[in-house]
Amino acid sequence: MHLEAQADDQTFRDEVQDFLAGHLTPELRQAGQRTMGICSPHEASQAWQKILYAKGWAAPSWPVEYGGTGWTAMQRHIFATESHLADAPLLAPMGLEMVGPAIMGHGSAEQQASYLPRILSAQDSWCQGYSEPGSGSDLASLQCQAIRDGDDYIINGSKIWTTHAQYANRMFCLVRTDTSGKPQQGITFLLLNMDSPGVKVEPIITMAGNHEVNQVFFDAVRVPRQNRVGAENDGWTVAKYLLEFERGGRGWGARLRGALANLHRLAEARGIATGTFARRLAALATDVTAVEFTEQRVIAELAKSGRIGPASSLLKTRAGTVLQAISECSVEAIGNYAAPYQPEASQWGSNVEAIGRDDELAVVGRYLDQRARSIAGGSNEVQRNIMAKLVLGM
Ligand SMILES: Cc1cc2nc3c(=O)[nH]c(=O)nc-3n(C[C@H](O)[C@H](O)[C@H](O)COP(=O)(O)OP(=O)(O)OC[C@H]3O[C@@H](n4cnc5c(N)ncnc54)[C@H](O)[C@@H]3O)c2cc1C
């Protein structure tokens, strides 16, 4: 594992910076700047992915045979960091970083040929149907039922906290196909079309004022058997594999680097990047560096064994905590300008004039949204249980 930048890496960084300067329009940069949740506004995120796809850069971490870039770990890190520093829109991770790798690892050749190109080109948008009312941390207790009927499954039940279900045309989901053995043994992994008859999406508005998550209801929804990934009742294996990518494959270090640079800008603009505040900025910079190193370790493990492994829980927990600390500090940096509630002005594309600086508009929304990082993708407490068991052997 080499973390030092090589001479070639500087050439690569220059190439990335040139590309970003040439392709990120002011509108796309505004979408990046105003991102509060897990990804940027849907239209901006799709538009940016299509630009990256045209360049062959949409999925740097995918194997080359599926359309990846063949970059080194350092090049991927440079690309992600420069993208964050340039305020590029955040791409939706559900296709590229979650179901994509799961289909590569566990899908049939037909599924790989059918779904992967559409994920890469942003033709399809995906959402994740894992959690249910009553089944979050204890995911294996899920109840959403699928019964075999000839060549179809028929699904009845509900999923909750489904990020961007309102935009998705496809969902990957876990369903209960057997209740006789251990809960983990009766789960199946299915891919379904969101326009299937019987699917209903109800919005849930978060305290940040965003419509990011939803509850999805299934009323006798038919899903063809060929949309199953892995064997019937073996969905837990696929689900866990995918979760490692969800927790560990997210370019956390680059995201934190971008958030830290943004915090510096905010503090300098308000003239408070000195004294005690400067010490806090330095402490956060150390935390960010530590996450970057942890991430490189996880990437090295992936290259060696093909698995991200349980260290993804460490990365997700630590990165989420540092991201929250940066968002808290950002609110303090803008002082009284955190107080005005201006949801219209902070929307992407809005021309309502901001109270305060334009780049301060998303600070409070992001702070509120970041509270969810302790829960989303598996709560911190549960991640610590996983680390205790699988990393420390306790
Ligand atoms: C913003 C956001 C987006 C999300 N997007 C999606 C999505 O797209 N798709 C999807 O399927 N899910 C999604 N989720 C759901 C997420 O995965 C769950 O919220 C999470 O797994 C926790 O489950 P829960 O909400 O049921 O909380 P619970 O499991 O009820 O937990 C409540 C509290 O109890 C603690 N706790 C529970 N069990 C233990 C234990 N064994 N030991 C110690 N403490 C414990 C937890 O840490 C937590 O603090 C999202 C959640 C959020 C907040």
The ligand as an SDF file (V2000), in Angstrom:
LIG
                    3D

 53 58  0  0  0  0  0  0  0  0999 V2000
  -31.2710    9.1790    6.3090 C   0  0  0  0  0  0  0  0  0  0  0  0
  -31.5140    7.7160    6.2800 C   0  0  0  0  0  0  0  0  0  0  0  0
  -31.5470    7.0550    5.0640 C   0  0  0  0  0  0  0  0  0  0  0  0
  -31.8000    5.6850    5.0210 C   0  0  0  0  0  0  0  0  0  0  0  0
  -31.8920    5.0670    3.8030 N   0  0  0  0  0  0  0  0  0  0  0  0
  -32.2330    3.7610    3.7560 C   0  0  0  0  0  0  0  0  0  0  0  0
  -32.4660    3.1260    2.4900 C   0  0  0  0  0  0  0  0  0  0  0  0
  -32.3240    3.7410    1.4340 O   0  0  0  0  0  0  0  0  0  0  0  0
  -32.8420    1.8300    2.4940 N   0  0  0  0  0  0  0  0  0  0  0  0
  -32.9820    1.1040    3.6400 C   0  0  0  0  0  0  0  0  0  0  0  0
  -33.3080   -0.0680    3.5600 O   0  0  0  0  0  0  0  0  0  0  0  0
  -32.7990    1.6880    4.8640 N   0  0  0  0  0  0  0  0  0  0  0  0
  -32.4370    2.9900    4.9300 C   0  0  0  0  0  0  0  0  0  0  0  0
  -32.2530    3.5900    6.1610 N   0  0  0  0  0  0  0  0  0  0  0  0
  -32.5510    2.8300    7.3650 C   0  0  0  0  0  0  0  0  0  0  0  0
  -31.3520    2.4980    8.2320 C   0  0  0  0  0  0  0  0  0  0  0  0
  -30.5790    1.4670    7.7000 O   0  0  0  0  0  0  0  0  0  0  0  0
  -31.9140    2.1450    9.6210 C   0  0  0  0  0  0  0  0  0  0  0  0
  -32.5060    3.3260   10.1290 O   0  0  0  0  0  0  0  0  0  0  0  0
  -30.8870    1.6480   10.5750 C   0  0  0  0  0  0  0  0  0  0  0  0
  -30.4180    0.3820   10.1800 O   0  0  0  0  0  0  0  0  0  0  0  0
  -31.3970    1.5790   12.0250 C   0  0  0  0  0  0  0  0  0  0  0  0
  -32.6080    0.8910   12.0850 O   0  0  0  0  0  0  0  0  0  0  0  0
  -33.9050    1.5110   12.8180 P   0  0  0  0  0  0  0  0  0  0  0  0
  -34.1330    2.8770   12.2350 O   0  0  0  0  0  0  0  0  0  0  0  0
  -34.9890    0.5290   12.7180 O   0  0  0  0  0  0  0  0  0  0  0  0
  -33.4710    1.7370   14.3290 O   0  0  0  0  0  0  0  0  0  0  0  0
  -33.4940    0.6280   15.4730 P   0  0  0  0  0  0  0  0  0  0  0  0
  -32.9260   -0.6390   14.9560 O   0  0  0  0  0  0  0  0  0  0  0  0
  -34.8650    0.5820   16.0750 O   0  0  0  0  0  0  0  0  0  0  0  0
  -32.4790    1.2250   16.5240 O   0  0  0  0  0  0  0  0  0  0  0  0
  -32.8660    2.2360   17.4680 C   0  0  0  0  0  0  0  0  0  0  0  0
  -31.6680    2.4840   18.3960 C   0  0  0  0  0  0  0  0  0  0  0  0
  -31.3560    1.2790   19.1160 O   0  0  0  0  0  0  0  0  0  0  0  0
  -29.9830    0.9470   18.9540 C   0  0  0  0  0  0  0  0  0  0  0  0
  -29.8030   -0.5070   18.8700 N   0  0  0  0  0  0  0  0  0  0  0  0
  -30.5660   -1.3710   18.1630 C   0  0  0  0  0  0  0  0  0  0  0  0
  -30.0810   -2.6320   18.2950 N   0  0  0  0  0  0  0  0  0  0  0  0
  -28.9870   -2.5590   19.0790 C   0  0  0  0  0  0  0  0  0  0  0  0
  -28.0470   -3.5150   19.5740 C   0  0  0  0  0  0  0  0  0  0  0  0
  -28.1390   -4.8190   19.2540 N   0  0  0  0  0  0  0  0  0  0  0  0
  -27.0350   -3.0710   20.3590 N   0  0  0  0  0  0  0  0  0  0  0  0
  -26.9280   -1.7610   20.6820 C   0  0  0  0  0  0  0  0  0  0  0  0
  -27.7970   -0.7990   20.2510 N   0  0  0  0  0  0  0  0  0  0  0  0
  -28.8070   -1.1910   19.4640 C   0  0  0  0  0  0  0  0  0  0  0  0
  -29.5720    1.5880   17.6500 C   0  0  0  0  0  0  0  0  0  0  0  0
  -28.1950    1.8590   17.6130 O   0  0  0  0  0  0  0  0  0  0  0  0
  -30.3970    2.8700   17.6360 C   0  0  0  0  0  0  0  0  0  0  0  0
  -29.7270    3.8820   18.3490 O   0  0  0  0  0  0  0  0  0  0  0  0
  -31.9830    4.9560    6.2260 C   0  0  0  0  0  0  0  0  0  0  0  0
  -31.9290    5.6200    7.4630 C   0  0  0  0  0  0  0  0  0  0  0  0
  -31.6970    6.9820    7.5000 C   0  0  0  0  0  0  0  0  0  0  0  0
  -31.6550    7.6670    8.8350 C   0  0  0  0  0  0  0  0  0  0  0  0
  1  2  1  0
  2  3  1  0
  2 52  2  0
  3  4  2  0
  4  5  1  0
  4 50  1  0
  5  6  2  0
  6  7  1  0
  6 13  1  0
  7  8  2  0
  7  9  1  0
  9 10  1  0
 10 11  2  0
 10 12  1  0
 12 13  2  0
 13 14  1  0
 14 15  1  0
 14 50  1  0
 15 16  1  0
 16 17  1  0
 16 18  1  0
 18 19  1  0
 18 20  1  0
 20 21  1  0
 20 22  1  0
 22 23  1  0
 23 24  1  0
 24 25  2  0
 24 26  1  0
 24 27  1  0
 27 28  1  0
 28 29  2  0
 28 30  1  0
 28 31  1  0
 31 32  1  0
 32 33  1  0
 33 34  1  0
 33 48  1  0
 34 35  1  0
 35 36  1  0
 35 46  1  0
 36 37  1  0
 36 45  1  0
 37 38  2  0
 38 39  1  0
 39 40  1  0
 39 45  2  0
 40 41  1  0
 40 42  2  0
 42 43  1  0
 43 44  2  0
 44 45  1  0
 46 47  1  0
 46 48  1  0
 48 49  1  0
 50 51  2  0
 51 52  1  0
 52 53  1  0
M  END
$$$$
